[in-house]
Amino acid sequence: MPIRDAPSNGAPCWADLWTSDVDGARRFYGELFGWESSDPQPEFGGYFVFSRDGVQVAGAMGDMGEMKANNRWKVYFATDDADAALERASKEGAQVVAGPMAVADLGVQAVLVDPTGVDFGTWQPGTFNGFTVLDEPGTPCWFDLATRDHDRAVAFYRAVLGWEVDRQVKNAQTTYSLLRTAGGGRPVAGIADASGYLPEGVGGSWTAYWQVDDAAGAVATVERLGGSILMPAQATPFGTVADVADPAGARFKVRTPPA
């Protein structure tokens, strides 16, 4: 079981869901992934946490008064200096939407929009480091960005998070760059040139992948629970992957790793 005490600087460290249907999300993800959910915490705007076998795996919250949920998952990246990361991001053309903001003693949060128009978050850990278990059923196993401006996105995240290009995979439809944190190690995220397949009017986005034992079975469960199938389970060089959405429309992917 891959366990980490703390994320490397620049690594994906958390994901949370802004949902218009809190009760529905708790039921849906509970049945799909075996997640338990804590009670919404009024002191944190109704934020609550999904756990699996006692390990925290994701966060979620509902509408914030007149601010209605966008039914999207957001991915956060670890930084050891939130102020410096935001300064670099602003210099590279990002828009700072919120933060940096201390969340009790848990850490420092910021939300940004990168120069290609995709939102993401940064997290400077305090007492909370984010994901501690990965690559197990019901936990995160990969993150990638689909963008219309691949080269700009790669340059941006390299400058802001210190990433290094591990390798690129190219075919007739796309270029896919695998990125690792500074200093080496295995890739932690991918950036795909999606200009050839994103529908008209649809922007890019970061996507969290959740590991499952049986991607096809997970797709059937999503459909049974009222979710949508955007791409059925398909074999890829990186395992069997499906693109789905929960009943409120929040997209994510499920993946069964290669044998």
Residue pairs with C-beta under 8 A, 6 or more apart in sequence:
1 133
1 136
2 133
2 134
2 135
2 136
3 132
3 133
4 131
4 132
4 134
5 129
5 132
6 78
6 125
6 129
7 13
7 78
7 125
7 129
7 130
7 131
8 78
8 181
8 183
8 185
8 188
9 78
9 79
9 80
9 161
9 162
9 181
9 182
10 77
10 78
10 79
10 161
10 162
10 163
10 181
10 182
10 188
11 77
11 78
11 181
11 188
12 75
12 76
12 77
12 78
12 131
12 140
12 143
12 188
12 189
12 208
13 76
13 77
13 78
13 123
13 125
13 129
13 130
13 131
14 58
14 59
14 75
14 76
14 121
14 123
14 130
14 131
15 58
15 59
15 73
15 74
15 75
15 76
15 140
15 143
15 208
16 47
16 58
16 59
16 60
16 61
16 73
16 74
16 76
17 25
17 58
17 59
17 60
17 61
17 72
17 73
17 74
17 250
18 60
18 61
18 62
18 69
18 70
18 71
18 72
18 74
19 25
19 60
19 61
19 62
19 69
19 71
19 246
19 248
19 250
20 62
20 63
20 68
20 69
20 71
20 248
21 62
21 247
21 248
22 40
22 46
22 48
22 60
22 61
22 62
24 246
24 247
24 248
25 60
25 246
25 248
25 250
26 37
26 48
27 225
28 225
28 226
28 227
28 246
28 247
29 35
29 37
29 50
29 58
29 246
30 36
30 37
31 221
31 225
32 218
32 221
32 222
32 225
33 50
33 52
33 57
33 137
33 138
33 210
33 212
34 52
34 53
34 137
34 138
35 50
35 51
35 52
35 57
35 58
35 138
36 50
36 51
36 52
37 48
37 49
37 50
37 51
37 60
38 48
38 49
38 51
39 48
40 46
40 47
40 48
40 61
40 62
41 47
41 48
44 61
44 103
44 104
45 61
45 64
46 61
46 62
46 64
47 59
47 60
47 61
48 59
48 60
48 61
49 56
49 58
49 59
49 60
50 56
50 57
50 58
50 59
50 60
51 57
52 138
52 139
55 132
55 133
55 139
56 131
56 132
57 131
57 133
57 138
57 139
57 140
58 140
58 208
61 69
62 69
63 69
69 248
71 246
71 248
71 249
71 250
72 205
72 250
72 251
73 206
73 207
73 208
73 250
73 251
73 252
74 111
74 119
74 120
74 121
74 206
75 120
75 121
75 143
75 206
75 207
75 208
76 109
76 120
76 121
76 122
76 123
76 130
77 120
77 121
77 122
77 123
77 161
78 122
78 123
78 124
78 125
78 129
78 130
79 85
79 122
79 123
79 124
79 161
80 124
81 124
82 99
82 100
82 108
82 109
82 110
82 122
82 123
82 124
83 100
85 110
85 122
85 124
85 160
85 161
86 96
86 99
86 100
86 110
86 112
86 122
88 159
88 160
89 96
89 112
89 114
89 122
89 156
89 160
90 96
91 159
92 115
92 155
92 156
92 159
92 160
93 114
93 115
93 156
94 112
94 113
94 114
94 115
94 156
94 160
95 112
95 113
96 110
96 111
96 112
97 111
97 112
97 113
97 119
98 109
98 110
98 111
99 108
99 109
99 110
99 111
99 122
100 108
100 109
100 110
100 122
100 124
101 108
101 109
101 110
102 108
102 126
103 109
103 126
104 126
105 126
105 127
106 126
106 127
106 128
107 123
107 124
107 125
107 126
107 127
107 128
108 123
108 124
108 126
109 121
109 122
109 123
110 121
110 122
111 119
111 120
111 121
112 119
112 120
112 121
112 122
113 119
113 120
114 120
114 153
114 156
114 157
115 149
115 152
115 153
115 156
116 147
116 148
116 149
116 152
116 153
116 156
116 204
117 203
117 204
118 145
118 147
118 153
118 203
118 204
118 205
118 206
119 206
120 206
123 130
131 139
131 140
133 139
134 140
134 141
135 141
135 211
135 257
136 211
137 211
137 212
137 213
138 210
138 211
138 212
139 210
139 211
140 208
140 209
140 210
140 211
141 209
141 210
141 211
141 255
141 257
142 189
142 190
142 208
142 209
142 238
142 253
142 255
143 188
143 189
143 190
143 206
143 207
143 208
143 209
144 176
144 189
144 190
144 191
144 192
144 206
144 207
144 209
145 153
145 157
145 189
145 190
145 191
145 192
145 204
145 205
145 206
145 207
146 192
146 194
146 198
146 204
146 205
146 207
147 153
147 191
147 192
147 193
147 194
147 195
147 204
148 193
148 194
148 195
148 198
148 203
148 204
149 195
150 175
150 177
150 191
150 192
150 193
150 195
153 191
153 204
154 165
154 177
154 179
154 191
157 163
157 179
157 189
157 191
158 164
158 165
158 179
161 181
162 181
162 182
163 179
163 180
163 181
163 182
163 188
163 189
164 179
164 180
164 181
164 182
164 184
165 177
165 178
165 179
166 178
166 179
166 180
166 186
166 187
167 177
167 178
167 187
168 175
168 176
168 177
168 178
169 175
169 176
169 178
169 237
170 176
173 196
173 197
174 192
174 193
174 194
174 196
174 197
175 192
175 193
176 190
176 191
176 192
176 193
177 190
177 191
177 192
178 187
178 189
178 190
179 187
179 188
179 189
179 190
179 191
180 186
180 187
180 188
181 188
194 204
198 204
205 251
207 251
207 252
207 253
208 252
208 253
209 241
209 252
209 253
209 254
209 255
210 252
210 253
210 254
210 255
211 254
211 255
211 256
211 257
212 218
212 254
212 255
212 256
213 256
214 256
215 233
215 239
215 240
215 241
215 242
215 254
215 255
215 256
216 232
216 233
216 240
216 242
218 233
218 242
218 244
218 254
219 229
219 232
219 233
219 242
219 244
219 254
222 228
222 229
222 244
222 245
222 246
222 254
223 229
225 247
226 247
227 244
227 245
227 246
227 247
228 244
228 245
228 249
229 242
229 243
229 244
230 243
230 244
230 245
230 251
231 241
231 242
231 243
231 244
232 242
233 240
233 241
233 242
233 254
233 256
234 240
234 241
234 242
237 258
238 255
238 257
238 258
239 255
239 256
239 257
239 258
240 255
240 256
241 253
241 254
241 255
242 253
242 254
242 255
243 251
243 253
244 251
244 252
244 253
244 254
245 251
245 252
246 252
